């Protein structure tokens, strides 16, 4: 754990719930990046080929090899990642206590 610095109080985390949060954040980040990739390519196609958004999105799906339900699937996958984490109240179980930090003078 990093040093407490100037903080007078630190939170104590239960390791497994903290790791579950870390996994959830990582998985959601990957899904977000995939969605942003699709949208960025669609915007570029729209701007350079002067087509409407729907046609640009279809071209983006082709270029990224993501099916036509790409963004819908990404959102469904994000929900599938989040639901167990929040349904099990992992966030509420993660913090196991609060402790006064020990300051050392050097």
Residue frames as a rotation matrix with the C-alpha (Angstrom) as fourth column:
UNK 1
0.583 0.812 0.000 0.00
0.812 -0.583 0.000 0.00
0.000 0.000 -1.000 0.00
UNK 2
-0.010 -0.570 0.822 1.20
0.417 -0.749 -0.515 3.53
0.909 0.338 0.245 -0.64
UNK 3
-0.802 -0.341 -0.491 2.23
0.589 -0.310 -0.746 5.75
0.102 -0.887 0.450 2.25
UNK 4
0.131 0.930 -0.343 -0.56
0.963 -0.201 -0.178 7.70
-0.235 -0.307 -0.922 3.93
UNK 5
-0.335 -0.313 0.888 1.14
0.594 -0.802 -0.059 11.00
0.731 0.508 0.455 3.13
UNK 6
-0.901 0.014 0.433 -0.59
-0.266 -0.807 -0.527 13.90
0.342 -0.590 0.731 4.88
UNK 7
0.042 0.979 -0.201 -3.81
-0.330 0.204 0.922 11.93
0.943 0.028 0.331 5.37
UNK 8
-0.464 -0.167 0.870 -4.72
-0.877 -0.051 -0.477 11.43
0.124 -0.985 -0.123 8.99
UNK 9
0.083 0.584 0.807 -7.01
-0.505 0.723 -0.471 8.47
-0.859 -0.368 0.355 8.32
UNK 10
-0.741 -0.298 -0.602 -6.76
-0.670 0.376 0.640 5.53
0.036 0.878 -0.478 5.91
UNK 11
0.449 0.893 -0.027 -9.34
-0.893 0.446 -0.064 3.03
-0.045 0.053 0.998 4.70
UNK 12
-0.604 -0.560 0.568 -8.75
-0.525 0.815 0.246 -0.68
-0.600 -0.150 -0.786 5.19
UNK 13
0.113 0.601 -0.791 -9.85
-0.984 0.175 -0.008 -2.89
0.134 0.780 0.612 2.28
UNK 14
0.360 0.041 0.932 -10.65
-0.227 0.973 0.045 -6.59
-0.905 -0.228 0.360 2.18
UNK 15
-0.555 -0.809 -0.194 -8.26
-0.363 0.025 0.931 -7.94
-0.748 0.588 -0.308 -0.45
UNK 16
-0.683 0.269 0.679 -10.65
0.605 0.729 0.320 -10.17
-0.409 0.629 -0.661 -2.43
UNK 17
0.456 0.888 -0.051 -13.32
0.734 -0.408 -0.542 -7.49
-0.502 0.210 -0.839 -2.78
UNK 18
0.280 -0.469 -0.838 -10.67
-0.357 -0.861 0.362 -4.96
-0.891 0.198 -0.408 -3.80
UNK 19
-0.789 -0.581 0.198 -9.45
-0.087 0.425 0.901 -7.40
-0.608 0.694 -0.386 -6.47
UNK 20
-0.194 0.815 0.546 -13.04
0.892 0.378 -0.248 -7.88
-0.409 0.439 -0.800 -7.65
UNK 21
0.665 0.382 -0.642 -13.33
0.181 -0.916 -0.358 -4.10
-0.724 0.122 -0.679 -8.05
UNK 22
-0.216 -0.851 -0.479 -10.04
-0.484 -0.333 0.809 -4.01
-0.848 0.407 -0.340 -9.92
UNK 23
-0.757 0.003 0.654 -11.22
0.446 0.733 0.514 -6.76
-0.477 0.680 -0.556 -12.28
UNK 24
0.265 0.957 0.115 -14.54
0.823 -0.163 -0.544 -4.98
-0.502 0.239 -0.831 -12.85
UNK 25
0.511 -0.146 -0.847 -12.82
-0.222 -0.975 0.034 -1.69
-0.831 0.170 -0.530 -13.67
UNK 26
-0.581 -0.812 -0.058 -10.39
-0.327 0.168 0.930 -3.43
-0.745 0.559 -0.363 -16.03
UNK 27
-0.550 0.445 0.707 -13.12
0.723 0.678 0.135 -5.34
-0.419 0.585 -0.695 -17.86
UNK 28
0.559 0.800 -0.217 -15.27
0.605 -0.573 -0.554 -2.21
-0.567 0.178 -0.804 -18.24
UNK 29
0.156 -0.606 -0.780 -12.26
-0.387 -0.764 0.517 -0.27
-0.909 0.221 -0.354 -19.52
UNK 30
-0.816 -0.457 0.353 -11.65
0.082 0.514 0.854 -2.83
-0.572 0.726 -0.382 -22.26
UNK 31
-0.120 0.868 0.481 -15.31
0.941 0.254 -0.223 -2.72
-0.316 0.426 -0.848 -23.28
UNK 32
0.599 0.290 -0.746 -15.26
0.193 -0.957 -0.217 1.09
-0.777 -0.014 -0.630 -23.27
UNK 33
-0.332 -0.829 -0.451 -12.17
-0.379 -0.320 0.868 1.10
-0.864 0.459 -0.208 -25.50
UNK 34
-0.737 0.127 0.664 -13.83
0.564 0.657 0.501 -1.28
-0.372 0.743 -0.556 -27.96
UNK 35
0.329 0.944 0.043 -16.92
0.864 -0.282 -0.416 0.94
-0.381 0.174 -0.908 -28.12
UNK 36
0.457 -0.224 -0.861 -14.87
-0.131 -0.974 0.184 4.10
-0.880 0.029 -0.474 -28.56
UNK 37
-0.681 -0.716 0.151 -12.91
-0.012 0.217 0.976 2.43
-0.732 0.663 -0.156 -31.35
UNK 38
-0.330 0.662 0.672 -16.14
0.919 0.387 0.071 1.66
-0.213 0.642 -0.737 -33.21
UNK 39
0.655 0.672 -0.345 -17.43
0.610 -0.740 -0.284 5.21
-0.446 -0.024 -0.895 -32.72
UNK 40
0.091 -0.710 -0.699 -14.13
-0.207 -0.700 0.684 6.89
-0.974 0.083 -0.211 -33.68
UNK 41
-0.817 -0.359 0.450 -13.91
0.308 0.388 0.869 4.91
-0.487 0.849 -0.207 -36.91
UNK 42
0.032 0.917 0.397 -17.56
0.984 0.040 -0.171 5.70
-0.173 0.397 -0.902 -37.66
UNK 43
0.622 0.164 -0.766 -16.91
0.223 -0.974 -0.028 9.41
-0.751 -0.154 -0.643 -37.15
UNK 44
-0.399 -0.854 -0.333 -13.87
-0.219 -0.264 0.939 9.27
-0.890 0.448 -0.082 -39.45
UNK 45
-0.687 0.225 0.691 -15.85
0.681 0.530 0.505 7.43
-0.253 0.817 -0.518 -42.14
UNK 46
0.392 0.913 -0.109 -18.71
0.847 -0.405 -0.343 9.91
-0.358 0.043 -0.933 -41.79
UNK 47
0.472 -0.264 -0.841 -16.36
-0.054 -0.961 0.271 12.88
-0.880 -0.082 -0.468 -42.16
UNK 48
-0.513 -0.821 -0.248 -14.27
-0.343 -0.069 0.937 11.54
-0.787 0.566 -0.246 -45.03
UNK 49
-0.896 0.196 0.398 -16.85
0.431 0.598 0.676 9.65
-0.106 0.777 -0.620 -47.09
UNK 50
-0.817 0.574 -0.059 -19.74
-0.575 -0.818 0.002 12.08
-0.047 0.035 0.998 -46.45
UNK 51
-0.443 0.690 -0.573 -22.20
0.181 0.694 0.696 9.36
0.878 0.205 -0.432 -45.48
UNK 52
0.375 0.639 0.672 -24.80
-0.604 -0.381 0.700 9.37
0.703 -0.668 0.243 -42.71
UNK 53
-0.162 -0.485 0.859 -24.06
-0.985 0.127 -0.114 7.99
-0.054 -0.865 -0.499 -39.27
UNK 54
0.591 0.468 0.657 -25.82
-0.483 0.858 -0.177 4.64
-0.646 -0.213 0.733 -39.82
UNK 55
0.939 -0.300 -0.168 -23.81
-0.017 0.449 -0.894 3.85
0.344 0.842 0.416 -42.96
UNK 56
0.115 -0.942 0.315 -20.60
-0.681 -0.306 -0.665 4.98
0.723 -0.138 -0.677 -41.24
UNK 57
0.068 -0.017 0.998 -21.40
-0.924 0.377 0.069 2.75
-0.377 -0.926 0.010 -38.26
UNK 58
0.923 0.281 0.264 -21.94
-0.156 0.898 -0.411 -0.25
-0.353 0.338 0.872 -40.54
UNK 59
0.642 -0.757 -0.118 -18.58
-0.147 0.029 -0.989 0.42
0.752 0.652 -0.092 -42.20
UNK 60
-0.051 -0.639 0.767 -16.98
-0.936 -0.237 -0.260 0.69
0.348 -0.732 -0.586 -38.77
UNK 61
0.513 0.311 0.800 -18.42
-0.615 0.783 0.090 -2.69
-0.599 -0.538 0.594 -37.80
UNK 62
0.984 -0.168 -0.058 -16.93
0.063 0.634 -0.771 -4.19
0.167 0.755 0.635 -40.96
UNK 63
0.339 -0.922 0.188 -13.51
-0.382 -0.318 -0.868 -2.67
0.860 0.222 -0.460 -40.33
UNK 64
-0.250 -0.415 0.874 -13.40
-0.959 -0.015 -0.282 -3.74
0.131 -0.909 -0.395 -36.68
UNK 65
-0.605 0.091 -0.791 -14.94
-0.161 0.959 0.234 -7.17
0.780 0.268 -0.565 -37.41
UNK 66
-0.886 0.460 0.068 -17.67
-0.051 0.050 -0.997 -6.48
-0.462 -0.887 -0.021 -34.86
UNK 67
-0.569 0.716 0.406 -21.17
0.819 0.448 0.358 -7.61
0.074 0.536 -0.841 -35.78
UNK 68
-0.402 0.472 0.785 -24.01
0.263 -0.761 0.593 -5.18
0.877 0.445 0.182 -36.47
UNK 69
0.739 0.666 -0.099 -25.19
0.249 -0.135 0.959 -5.36
0.625 -0.734 -0.266 -32.89
UNK 70
-0.118 -0.981 -0.154 -21.73
0.547 0.065 -0.835 -4.29
0.829 -0.183 0.529 -31.71
UNK 71
-0.666 -0.163 0.728 -22.57
-0.366 -0.779 -0.509 -1.39
0.650 -0.606 0.459 -29.43
UNK 72
0.422 0.871 0.252 -25.62
-0.753 0.181 0.633 -3.19
0.505 -0.457 0.732 -28.06
UNK 73
0.663 -0.242 -0.708 -23.46
0.328 0.945 -0.016 -6.24
0.672 -0.222 0.706 -27.30
UNK 74
-0.468 -0.871 0.146 -20.80
0.289 -0.308 -0.907 -4.11
0.835 -0.382 0.396 -25.67
UNK 75
-0.346 0.423 0.837 -23.42
-0.780 -0.626 -0.006 -2.58
0.522 -0.655 0.547 -23.38
UNK 76
0.746 0.628 -0.224 -24.87
-0.437 0.714 0.547 -6.02
0.503 -0.310 0.807 -22.59
UNK 77
0.247 -0.751 -0.612 -21.39
0.545 0.630 -0.553 -7.29
0.801 -0.197 0.565 -21.74
UNK 78
-0.645 -0.456 0.613 -20.81
-0.171 -0.696 -0.697 -4.28
0.745 -0.554 0.371 -19.49
UNK 79
0.206 0.812 0.546 -24.07
-0.878 -0.093 0.470 -5.04
0.432 -0.576 0.694 -17.69
UNK 80
0.786 0.070 -0.614 -23.01
0.037 0.986 0.160 -8.69
0.617 -0.149 0.773 -17.32
UNK 81
-0.281 -0.940 -0.193 -19.74
0.449 0.049 -0.892 -7.55
0.848 -0.337 0.409 -15.71
UNK 82
-0.663 -0.018 0.748 -21.38
-0.436 -0.803 -0.406 -5.04
0.608 -0.596 0.525 -13.36
UNK 83
0.300 0.953 0.046 -24.47
-0.573 0.141 0.808 -6.91
0.763 -0.269 0.588 -12.20
UNK 84
0.481 -0.104 -0.870 -22.75
0.536 0.821 0.198 -9.61
0.694 -0.561 0.451 -10.12
UNK 85
-0.610 -0.792 -0.007 -20.40
0.519 -0.393 -0.759 -7.08
0.599 -0.467 0.651 -8.54
UNK 86
-0.712 0.365 0.600 -23.21
-0.534 -0.836 -0.126 -4.79
0.456 -0.410 0.790 -7.40
UNK 87
0.349 0.891 -0.289 -25.80
-0.454 0.431 0.780 -7.50
0.819 -0.141 0.556 -6.70
UNK 88
0.312 -0.327 -0.892 -23.37
0.669 0.742 -0.039 -9.15
0.675 -0.585 0.450 -4.29
UNK 89
0.982 0.093 0.166 -22.73
-0.023 -0.809 0.587 -5.76
0.188 -0.580 -0.793 -2.62
UNK 90
0.394 -0.910 -0.133 -18.99
0.878 0.415 -0.238 -6.17
0.272 -0.023 0.962 -3.16
UNK 91
-0.151 -0.433 0.889 -18.43
0.173 -0.897 -0.408 -2.45
0.973 0.092 0.210 -2.88
UNK 92
0.547 0.461 0.699 -20.14
-0.580 -0.394 0.713 -2.35
0.604 -0.795 0.051 0.51
UNK 93
0.981 -0.178 -0.070 -18.12
0.184 0.771 0.610 -5.33
-0.055 -0.612 0.789 1.72
UNK 94
0.448 -0.869 0.210 -14.80
0.490 0.042 -0.871 -4.01
0.748 0.493 0.445 0.44
UNK 95
-0.185 -0.508 0.841 -14.13
-0.451 -0.717 -0.532 -1.43
0.873 -0.478 -0.096 3.17
UNK 96
0.208 0.209 -0.956 -13.50
0.554 0.780 0.291 -3.29
0.806 -0.590 0.046 6.39
UNK 97
0.458 -0.019 -0.889 -12.39
0.856 -0.261 0.446 -0.42
-0.240 -0.965 -0.103 8.55
UNK 98
0.688 -0.295 0.663 -10.81
0.022 -0.905 -0.425 2.95
0.725 0.307 -0.616 9.09
UNK 99
0.472 -0.628 -0.618 -7.51
0.881 0.320 0.347 3.50
-0.020 -0.709 0.705 10.84
UNK 100
0.890 -0.324 -0.322 -5.51
-0.242 -0.932 0.270 6.47
-0.387 -0.162 -0.908 12.03
UNK 101
0.729 -0.683 -0.049 -2.35
0.204 0.284 -0.937 6.67
0.654 0.673 0.347 9.97
UNK 102
0.642 -0.631 -0.436 0.98
0.572 0.015 0.820 6.49
-0.511 -0.776 0.371 11.67
UNK 103
0.912 -0.356 0.205 3.16
-0.118 -0.706 -0.698 9.44
0.393 0.612 -0.686 10.78
UNK 104
0.503 -0.825 -0.258 6.91
0.822 0.363 0.439 8.97
-0.269 -0.433 0.861 11.01
UNK 105
0.907 -0.278 -0.316 9.30
-0.295 -0.956 -0.006 11.90
-0.301 0.099 -0.949 11.19
UNK 106
0.596 -0.738 0.315 12.40
0.799 0.584 -0.144 11.61
-0.078 0.338 0.938 9.08
